[in-house]
Amino acid sequence: MSRNKRYVIRKGDSLSRIAQQQGTTVSALMAANPQIKNPNVIHAGASLNIPAAPVRAPAPAAPIQGPTQRGVQPVQGPVQAPAKA
């Protein structure tokens, strides 16, 4: 389990640049730093909580598809042999 990091704001920083550098979003920074009321107003020397990166589930594997033929429709219901004449 990872913990939040701290970041000291430097002159010229913006939340969007900090978010990009830290691999997070402005929304996540705002949520982790309720003291920030306006994302466009931050002050050099202030400290930010940098949220830990969310743990992402692995992407599901692509479904395996068998051979198909164009124009062939899947059979619905029980298959019956053709009647003999």
N, C-alpha and C positions, 0 to 999 in steps of 0.2 A: 504494500500500500504506500503510494507516494504522498508526500505532504506538499502544501503550498510553499512556493518560494517567495522571497521578498525582493523587490526591485526599488532602487532609489532613483527617482525621476531626475533627469539631467536637463539642463537648459537646451531648448530646441526639441525636446521629446514631444510626441503626441501619443494619445492612447492607441490610435490605429497603428502607428509604427511600433510601439511597444508590443502590442498584440501580435503583429506579424513576426517580430523578432523572437517572441516567446512561444510561438506556435499556438496561439489562442485567439479569441475574438474580443472585440470591444465590449460586446454584451456580457461575455464571461468576466472580463475585467471589472465592469460596472457591478455585476452581481457579487463579486468577491471583495469589492471596495465600496460599501454603502456610503462612505464619507464623501464620495465624488457625486455631486449633484448634477454637474454639467460636464459631459465628456469632452467638451471643447475647452474646459478651463482646468488645467492641472498646474502644479507649482513645482519648480526645481527644488530638490531637497526633500520633498515629501516621499513617503514610502508607500509602495503598492504591494498588495498580495497578488501573486501570480498563481492562478488556479492550476492544479495538477491537470495534465492532459487526460481527457476521458479515456477510459479503457474501451476500445471498440471491439465488438464481436467480429470474428472472421467472416468474410463474405461467404454466402452460401455457394456451394459448388454448382456449376451449371448442370442442368438436367441432362442425362444421357439419353440420346435419341437414337432409336434404331433406324435401319434403312427404310426409306420411304420411296414411294413412286408418285409422280405427279398425277393428279386426277383420281387417285384411289382413295375412296372414303373409308374410314374405319367402320368395322362391322358393329352394329348395335344389336344386342340381344343374342339368343342362341343361333348358331349356324345350322342350317338344314341342308342336307344333300339334295340336289335336284331330283325331281321325280323321274322315274324310268318310264319310257314310252312303250 
